[in-house]
Amino acid sequence: MTHPQASSKKHDPKGGNCTHTAWVKNGRVFLSNDDDGYYQQDFKNREELQAFVDHLWQIADEAWPKQSDDLLERLRNAYQCCKSCGTTYGVYSVGCSSSRIGKCDVCDAQTWVTETRDYAYLITGIRRVETARKSAG
């Protein structure tokens, strides 16, 4: 079954846009581009899907910085973060981390977190967001 918000419109290469379709099969949620199945991702549970959605929101925050004024502040002040935020905004810099269930200071997800020092204090993401904001004017 297709999600009500999913589009079944075919990709127009001249238009430069791509549509996605989502459906359920055998207890999994599938996502595909342009209804052709070339790119297809399946999610086994809500946690996998939520991690994907959280990652999209993080990228959107970078792309449209004026709509997410607190992202830079969150990155700078974060003491702990989830793996998704750590790998998106930082570089894993240790061989072993201590993790626990807690609230990610970047995305607010209640999940496994570790100290931001394990991801070089998210400095890569901080610099990327600062650069994006400068270029956005």
Secondary structure per residue as TSV (DSSP state, phi and psi in degrees):
chain	resnum	aa	ss	phi	psi
A	1	M	-	360.0	134.9
A	2	T	B	-84.1	138.4
A	3	H	-	-64.0	142.1
A	4	P	T	-57.2	-28.8
A	5	Q	T	-89.8	-9.3
A	6	A	-	-73.9	146.5
A	7	S	-	-103.6	144.7
A	8	S	-	-107.9	9.2
A	9	K	-	-66.4	135.3
A	10	K	-	-74.2	153.7
A	11	H	-	-68.3	134.5
A	12	D	B	-108.5	104.2
A	13	P	T	-59.0	-29.9
A	14	K	T	-76.9	-25.8
A	15	G	T	-79.9	-19.8
A	16	G	T	73.4	16.8
A	17	N	B	-119.7	159.5
A	18	C	-	-132.2	136.6
A	19	T	-	-110.3	160.1
A	20	H	E	-127.0	152.3
A	21	T	E	-126.9	140.0
A	22	A	E	-121.5	146.3
A	23	W	E	-155.1	168.2
A	24	V	E	-112.7	135.2
A	25	K	E	-150.0	127.5
A	26	N	T	52.9	40.7
A	27	G	T	76.4	14.2
A	28	R	E	-122.9	154.6
A	29	V	E	-100.1	130.0
A	30	F	E	-113.5	146.5
A	31	L	E	-131.0	132.3
A	32	S	E	-141.0	151.0
A	33	N	E	-93.7	142.7
A	34	D	T	53.4	21.9
A	35	D	T	57.8	15.3
A	36	D	T	-103.0	-9.4
A	37	G	-	75.1	3.3
A	38	Y	S	-58.9	-49.5
A	39	Y	S	-104.8	126.7
A	40	Q	E	-145.2	132.9
A	41	Q	E	-129.5	138.8
A	42	D	E	-117.3	149.4
A	43	F	E	-120.2	124.8
A	44	K	S	-82.0	-22.8
A	45	N	S	-155.8	173.0
A	46	R	H	-62.0	-34.2
A	47	E	H	-64.1	-42.5
A	48	E	H	-63.7	-43.9
A	49	L	H	-64.5	-41.9
A	50	Q	H	-64.2	-38.9
A	51	A	H	-61.8	-40.1
A	52	F	H	-64.4	-46.2
A	53	V	H	-64.3	-42.9
A	54	D	H	-59.1	-41.9
A	55	H	H	-63.2	-41.8
A	56	L	H	-60.0	-42.7
A	57	W	H	-64.5	-37.9
A	58	Q	H	-62.9	-43.1
A	59	I	H	-66.8	-39.2
A	60	A	H	-62.5	-38.7
A	61	D	H	-61.0	-36.8
A	62	E	H	-72.0	-39.3
A	63	A	H	-69.0	-37.1
A	64	W	S	-122.4	71.4
A	65	P	G	-62.6	-29.0
A	66	K	G	-68.6	-20.7
A	67	Q	G	-89.4	-2.7
A	68	S	-	-139.0	59.9
A	69	D	T	-57.9	-24.2
A	70	D	T	-90.8	-2.7
A	71	L	H	-58.7	-49.4
A	72	L	H	-61.0	-41.3
A	73	E	H	-64.3	-41.4
A	74	R	H	-62.7	-43.6
A	75	L	H	-63.5	-43.8
A	76	R	H	-66.6	-34.6
A	77	N	H	-97.6	-2.4
A	78	A	-	-67.1	129.7
A	79	Y	S	-96.8	-36.3
A	80	Q	E	-135.2	152.0
A	81	C	E	-147.8	161.0
A	82	C	E	-82.1	169.5
A	83	K	H	-63.4	-38.8
A	84	S	H	-61.0	-47.7
A	85	C	H	-68.7	-38.4
A	86	G	H	-59.8	-45.4
A	87	T	H	-77.6	-24.3
A	88	T	H	-76.2	-41.6
A	89	Y	H	-110.9	-4.0
A	90	G	S	-139.3	-173.6
A	91	V	-	-127.5	124.1
A	92	Y	-	-62.8	122.4
A	93	S	-	-120.6	8.7
A	94	V	-	-132.2	165.3
A	95	G	S	-87.7	-21.0
A	96	C	-	-149.0	136.2
A	97	S	-	-124.5	151.1
A	98	S	-	-96.0	125.1
A	99	S	-	-118.3	154.4
A	100	R	E	-153.9	163.4
A	101	I	E	-76.0	129.5
A	102	G	E	-169.9	-174.1
A	103	K	E	-97.5	126.6
A	104	C	-	-69.4	127.9
A	105	D	T	-74.0	-8.7
A	106	V	T	-97.2	-52.9
A	107	C	T	-106.6	-3.6
A	108	D	-	69.7	9.2
A	109	A	-	-71.1	141.1
A	110	Q	E	-90.8	104.4
A	111	T	E	-160.6	-169.0
A	112	W	E	-70.2	130.9
A	113	V	E	-132.1	160.7
A	114	T	E	-142.7	169.8
A	115	E	E	-67.2	146.6
A	116	T	G	-66.9	-18.3
A	117	R	G	-59.5	-28.2
A	118	D	G	-68.9	-16.1
A	119	Y	G	-118.3	38.1
A	120	A	G	52.6	39.3
A	121	Y	G	54.6	26.4
A	122	L	G	60.7	22.6
A	123	I	H	-62.4	-33.6
A	124	T	H	-61.1	-46.5
A	125	G	H	-67.2	-38.4
A	126	I	H	-60.1	-47.0
A	127	R	H	-65.6	-38.7
A	128	R	H	-64.6	-43.5
A	129	V	H	-66.8	-41.6
A	130	E	H	-60.4	-43.2
A	131	T	H	-63.1	-43.6
A	132	A	H	-62.8	-38.8
A	133	R	H	-68.6	-39.3
A	134	K	H	-64.9	-41.3
A	135	S	H	-74.3	-24.7
A	136	A	H	-77.7	-15.6
A	137	G	-	90.2	360.0
